[in-house]
Amino acid sequence: MRVVNFTLFGVMAGLLMLIYQQKHETRELEARAAELSREISEQTRALAVLRAEWTYLTRPERLEKIARERMGLEPVKPEQIKSFVAIAGPQGKGERP
């Protein structure tokens, strides 16, 4: 009977140690999950700011102003537009470029 009691006590002590270890690992994982959640929130906010900046920087009126001031570009005039035939010239049916 004594051997059974000692065996059961040993099994119970082992289970208690296992439970304590699992509890400790669970707390570490919960802390890591909370840290990752905070990091995801920060990255989401940063992404929203970057998207807003991109939208601001790629506004057509802003780009047009930069193209005119810094690059000397002007809007296309109707007389500058040519058809493909006018540029390439007439091609014979059997000819290849």
Summary of the structure (lengths in Angstrom):
residues: 97
radius of gyration: 36.9
end to end distance: 103.3
largest distance: 110.0
contacts: 159
relative contact order: 0.04
helix: 78%
strand: 0%
